Amino acid sequence: MTSASRFPALNLAVAMAIAGTVGAFVTEAGLDPVTTVFWRCLFGALFLGAWCLLRGYLPDRSLSLARIARAGLCGVCMVLSWTAFFAGFAKTSIAVMTIVYHIQPFFVVLIGVLFLKERITADQIAWMAAAFMGVVLASGLVVSGNPVTASWMVGIAMALGGAFLYAVVTILAKGLGEQRPEITVLCQTVVGVVMLAPFTNFSGHVPLASWSWLVGIGVLHTGIAYVMMFSAYPRLSTPVIGVLTFIYPVVAIIIDWAIYDHPISIAQALGMALIAVATLGVRLGWRLPTRRVSAA
């Protein structure tokens, strides 16, 4: 019996803690976002390809042209999402980018309502309103002692854009049926390598120290963390997954404060807490208390 099957909650917690360090790895690598995502995809594809071969997931005879095309489209959206997310670190901060990026479940709901004709409840609308109020507070656009620059606002827009693209990936991935998530992520990383190769700066000097950070982003954050997440998800309940997911932004906030000296204001902390509670409310289907009107 593997540790994932015996301790799925611990595996997911560790995976989320690993994911929470990606901002520091990107910052320390010191490369432009496109080049960073290219190497993430390349090292991630090499790791996941080897993993799938060793586990017997490849060759996958269930793959069809339709599934490959859908996974490829997921890859395009995911790569653009990663690029926007990484680009925003230099414009805002790791903590703000991470927490704003985590509103993607609300974009999933909005896409479902606008394009898939899904129904939305009053509770979901209320949680969405709370989350976007949290974004305003967490972004520092209001009630902040720091001056809000155009660059900072662009960073917030990148976080929102990246979250929207990730929501598109989530919806597209639902149509991949029983395909193993590792295969899907492998397809995404391969698409990323092909897609970003023409735009990657291969001529620029990459410091020797940067390679360890780039390998870490590909192997640790895209390979190992994803495998640990996917092995834990089937063995955990939705509430447990929802709670453990927030280890990711908590770790990012701690790193941003401890290493890069980016303190969080009270208003930003309130906004982040509002986003966290609202996201859990949507994921877990929490219902808001309503007043019952008794008949006269």
C-alpha positions, -999 to 999 in steps of 0.1 A, spaced: 0 0 0 14 34 -10 16 64 13 -9 82 -9 -35 55 -2 -27 54 36 -23 91 42 -42 110 14 -48 141 35 -11 144 43 -2 139 7 -25 167 -4 -13 190 23 23 184 13 14 190 -24 -3 223 -16 26 234 5 49 227 -24 27 246 -47 27 275 -24 64 280 -30 62 284 -68 63 322 -65 96 321 -47 110 297 -73 99 319 -102 113 350 -85 147 334 -78 150 320 -113 150 356 -125 139 350 -161 111 365 -181 77 348 -177 75 332 -211 110 316 -208 102 304 -173 69 287 -184 87 271 -213 113 254 -191 85 246 -166 67 228 -194 98 210 -207 110 197 -174 75 189 -163 69 170 -195 101 150 -191 92 141 -155 55 132 -163 64 113 -194 89 91 -174 63 87 -146 35 76 -169 58 51 -187 70 36 -154 35 34 -141 22 18 -173 -1 47 -181 15 50 -215 8 40 -242 -28 50 -235 -50 32 -260 -81 52 -249 -66 84 -264 -85 96 -294 -80 126 -317 -109 143 -300 -94 138 -266 -60 149 -277 -74 180 -293 -94 189 -261 -63 183 -240 -43 204 -264 -68 233 -260 -65 228 -222 -28 231 -226 -30 264 -245 -52 279 -218 -31 265 -190 1 279 -205 -14 313 -210 -27 312 -174 7 302 -160 24 330 -180 0 357 -168 4 344 -132 42 345 -133 43 379 -150 22 394 -122 47 385 -94 70 414 -104 42 439 -107 24 432 -74 35 405 -49 35 368 -45 8 369 -18 -16 392 -37 -12 373 -70 -18 340 -54 -49 349 -34 -65 368 -63 -57 339 -87 -76 316 -63 -110 331 -73 -111 309 -103 -140 288 -89 -162 318 -94 -152 321 -130 -162 285 -134 -197 294 -121 -199 324 -144 -189 305 -175 -214 278 -167 -242 304 -163 -233 325 -194 -223 298 -219 -235 265 -206 -270 277 -195 -264 264 -160 -285 276 -131 -271 298 -103 -285 300 -68 -289 331 -47 -263 317 -23 -238 314 -51 -245 350 -62 -239 362 -26 -206 342 -23 -194 356 -56 -202 392 -45 -183 385 -13 -153 371 -32 -150 400 -56 -153 424 -27 -124 405 -12 -105 409 -45 -109 447 -42 -96 447 -6 -68 422 -12 -56 440 -43 -48 471 -23 -68 493 -46 -87 508 -17 -80 514 20 -43 510 14 -14 532 27 7 523 -3 4 542 -36 -15 522 -63 5 523 -95 -5 514 -131 19 485 -129 1 472 -98 -33 474 -115 -19 455 -145 -7 428 -121 -42 424 -106 -56 422 -142 -31 395 -149 -42 375 -118 -78 378 -129 -70 369 -165 -50 339 -153 -78 328 -130 -103 330 -159 -81 309 -182 -76 283 -154 -114 282 -150 -117 275 -188 -92 246 -183 -113 233 -155 -145 232 -177 -127 217 -207 -111 190 -185 -146 178 -175 -150 165 -211 -119 142 -209 -139 115 -191 -118 88 -175 -85 99 -189 -58 99 -162 -50 135 -150 -13 128 -153 -18 121 -191 -38 153 -194 -11 174 -177 15 157 -198 -4 168 -229 -6 203 -215 31 205 -209 40 192 -243 17 218 -259 34 244 -238 68 234 -251 57 236 -287 37 268 -282 63 288 -264 95 276 -281 93 304 -308 90 331 -281 115 318 -256 148 336 -251 174 309 -258 202 334 -266 201 351 -232 225 340 -205 209 318 -178 228 319 -146 238 285 -133 219 290 -101 187 297 -121 187 262 -136 180 246 -102 150 268 -97 137 261 -132 141 223 -128 123 227 -94 94 245 -110 91 217 -137 98 186 -116 86 197 -81 57 220 -88 44 205 -121 54 169 -117 56 157 -81 30 181 -67 5 172 -94 10 135 -90 5 138 -52 -27 159 -57 -42 134 -82 -34 104 -61 -51 120 -30 -82 135 -46 -102 102 -51 -96 93 -15 -108 125 1 -141 142 6 -149 175 -10 -149 194 24 -114 181 32 -101 190 -3 -116 224 0 -99 232 33 -65 217 24 -64 237 -9 -59 269 11 -26 256 24 -13 269 -10 -21 306 -6 -12 305 32 23 292 24 26 318 -4 17 347 20 41 335 46 70 332 21 62 366 6 63 382 41 93 362 56 116 362 25 106 393 5 94 415 33 60 422 17 37 428 47 0 425 44 -22 453 55 -53 447 77 -76 455 47 -57 431 25 -58 404 51 -96 409 54 -99 407 17 -79 375 15 -100 360 43 -132 370 25 -120 353 -7 -111 321 13 -145 319 31 -164 327 -1 -145 301 -21 -152 274 5 -188 285 5 -191 278 -32 -171 246 -32 -189 231 -2 -223 244 -11 -228 264 21 -262 280 24 -266 315 39 -291 319 67 -324 334 56 -352 348 77 -384 327 76 -415 347 74 -443 331 94 -478 331 81 -502 355 98 
